[in-house]
């Protein structure tokens, strides 16, 4: 029984360390946060941190990995892409989900921005582990639409990056760069408008007005 209690206490301590580290990393970045600061804020000895995380990079990655797993982005993207809805509904729902998640909790976005600027190894690891697969899933959907002659012939991966880039840039401007203090936008309206703009460029006949089912109207 004592052994079990010890394991539970150890797991709780690990989570406590990660919660404190997440808040400090998101506020101060990887370089600006020390394990001593984390230990003091978590109320543990610094040696305890290294018992759970041999390097500060291991702790940082554990925080990022935990946030990504909790968000369930991969599963939500797969569900949207495999739905029977038309492309306008599919892409607008993807956009709205991205905006909702990031607006409700910008911690992961802050962590990743610090990572890109301060620690390229972790940034590359994040891209390989989480981002590349999502881009490929979206690109595969676009590739199928091209084969069906519903989308015009473009590089599917670049098209995927273009779509996600519009959505993520809007979030960055609004939430991290302070745009929300000057202009307010309805999340669904933003998702619909950005999707329409992107689809107008992707339709087999670029610039053709969209019908309710997401296809281009004949002229």
C-alpha positions in Angstrom: 0.0 0.0 0.0 2.8 2.4 0.9 4.5 1.6 -2.4 1.3 2.5 -4.3 0.8 5.7 -2.4 4.4 6.7 -3.2 3.8 6.1 -6.9 0.6 8.2 -6.8 2.4 11.0 -4.9 5.2 10.9 -7.5 2.7 11.1 -10.4 1.0 14.1 -8.7 4.4 15.8 -8.2 5.2 15.3 -11.8 1.9 16.9 -12.9 2.5 19.8 -10.4 5.9 20.5 -11.9 4.5 20.4 -15.4 1.7 22.8 -14.5 4.1 25.3 -13.0 6.6 24.9 -15.8 3.9 25.5 -18.4 2.8 28.8 -16.9 6.4 30.0 -16.6 7.5 28.8 -20.0 4.5 30.4 -21.7 5.2 33.7 -19.9 9.0 33.8 -20.1 10.0 31.3 -22.7 12.5 28.4 -22.6 15.6 30.5 -22.1 14.0 32.9 -19.7 12.8 30.2 -17.3 15.2 28.3 -15.0 14.6 25.0 -13.3 15.3 26.8 -10.0 12.4 29.1 -10.7 10.1 26.2 -11.5 11.2 24.4 -8.3 10.6 27.4 -6.1 7.2 28.0 -7.6 6.3 24.3 -7.4 7.5 24.0 -3.8 10.0 21.2 -4.5 13.7 20.7 -4.5 15.4 21.3 -7.9 16.7 17.8 -7.7 13.2 16.5 -7.8 12.7 18.1 -11.2 15.7 16.4 -12.6 14.5 13.1 -11.2 11.4 13.4 -13.4 13.0 15.3 -16.2 16.8 14.8 -16.8 17.1 18.0 -18.9 15.1 21.2 -19.1 14.4 20.3 -22.7 12.7 17.1 -21.5 10.4 19.1 -19.2 9.6 21.6 -22.0 8.7 18.8 -24.4 6.6 17.0 -21.8 4.6 20.2 -21.4 4.1 20.7 -25.2 3.3 17.0 -25.7 0.7 17.1 -22.9 -1.0 20.1 -24.4 -1.1 18.5 -27.8 -2.5 15.2 -26.5 -5.2 17.0 -24.5 -6.3 19.1 -27.4 -7.0 16.0 -29.6 -6.4 18.0 -32.7 -5.4 15.0 -34.8 -8.6 13.2 -34.1 -10.8 16.2 -34.8 -9.1 16.9 -38.1 -9.5 13.3 -39.2 -13.2 13.3 -38.3 -13.8 16.5 -40.2 -12.0 15.3 -43.3 -13.9 12.0 -43.4 -17.3 13.5 -42.9 -19.9 13.4 -45.7 -20.3 17.2 -45.7 -19.3 19.5 -48.6 -15.9 21.2 -48.7 -17.2 24.5 -47.5 -18.6 22.9 -44.3 -15.5 20.8 -43.8 -13.0 23.6 -44.1 -15.1 26.1 -42.2 -15.4 23.6 -39.3 -11.7 23.0 -39.3 -11.0 26.8 -39.2 -13.6 27.4 -36.5 -12.1 24.6 -34.3 -8.6 26.0 -34.7 -9.8 29.5 -33.7 -11.8 28.2 -30.8 -9.1 26.1 -29.3 -6.4 28.7 -29.6 -8.6 31.5 -28.4 -9.8 29.7 -25.4 -6.2 28.7 -24.4 -3.3 30.4 -26.2 -0.7 28.6 -24.0 0.4 26.1 -26.6 0.7 28.9 -29.2 2.9 30.9 -26.9 5.1 27.9 -26.1 5.6 27.1 -29.8 6.5 30.7 -30.7 9.1 30.7 -28.0 10.3 27.3 -29.2 10.7 28.5 -32.8 12.8 31.5 -31.6 14.8 29.9 -28.9 15.2 26.1 -29.4 15.2 24.9 -33.0 15.6 21.3 -32.0 12.4 21.2 -30.1 10.7 23.2 -32.8 11.7 20.7 -35.4 10.6 17.9 -33.2 7.2 19.4 -32.8 6.8 19.9 -36.5 7.8 16.3 -37.2 5.6 14.9 -34.5 2.4 16.9 -34.8 2.4 19.5 -37.6 3.7 17.5 -40.6 1.0 14.8 -40.2 -1.8 17.3 -40.1 -0.6 19.1 -43.2 -0.3 15.7 -45.0 -3.8 14.8 -44.0 -5.2 18.0 -45.3 -3.1 17.8 -48.4 -4.4 14.2 -49.1 -8.0 15.5 -49.0 -7.0 18.3 -51.4 -5.2 15.8 -53.7 -8.4 13.7 -53.9 -10.4 16.8 -54.8 -7.9 17.6 -57.6 -8.2 14.1 -58.9 -12.0 14.5 -58.9 -11.5 17.7 -60.9 -13.3 19.7 -58.2 -10.1 21.6 -57.3 -7.7 23.0 -59.8 -4.2 21.5 -60.2 -2.0 23.0 -57.5 0.6 21.7 -55.0 -1.7 20.1 -52.4 0.8 20.7 -49.5 1.1 24.4 -50.4 -2.6 24.7 -50.6 -3.0 23.1 -47.2 -0.4 25.5 -45.8 -2.2 28.4 -47.4 -5.5 27.5 -45.8 -4.1 26.9 -42.3 -1.8 29.9 -42.7 -4.8 32.3 -43.1 -6.6 30.9 -40.1 -3.5 30.8 -37.8 -2.4 34.3 -38.8 -5.8 35.7 -37.9 -5.5 34.1 -34.5 -2.0 35.6 -34.0 -3.1 39.1 -35.0 -6.2 39.0 -32.8 -5.0 37.2 -29.7 -1.2 37.6 -29.4 -0.6 40.8 -31.2 -3.6 42.6 -29.7 -5.9 43.0 -32.6 -8.9 42.1 -30.5 -8.5 45.4 -28.6 -9.3 47.3 -31.9 -11.5 45.0 -33.9 -14.0 42.4 -32.8 -14.8 39.4 -35.1 -17.3 36.6 -34.8 -15.5 33.3 -34.9 -17.9 31.6 -37.2 -18.0 34.6 -39.6 -14.2 34.6 -39.8 -14.2 30.8 -40.4 -16.7 31.1 -43.2 -15.1 34.2 -44.9 -11.6 32.7 -44.9 -12.9 29.4 -46.2 -14.8 31.1 -49.0 -11.7 33.1 -50.0 -9.6 30.0 -50.0 -12.2 27.9 -51.9 -12.6 30.6 -54.5 -8.9 30.2 -55.4 -9.1 26.4 -55.3 -12.2 25.7 -57.4 -11.6 24.0 -60.7 -12.8 27.2 -62.3 -11.1 29.8 -60.1 -13.3 32.8 -59.2 -16.6 31.0 -60.0 -19.3 31.8 -57.4 -19.9 29.0 -54.9 -23.2 27.0 -54.6 -24.5 25.9 -51.2 -22.9 22.5 -51.7 -19.5 24.0 -52.1 -19.2 23.5 -55.8 -18.5 26.3 -58.3 -21.5 27.6 -60.2 -21.4 27.4 -64.0 -21.3 30.6 -65.9 
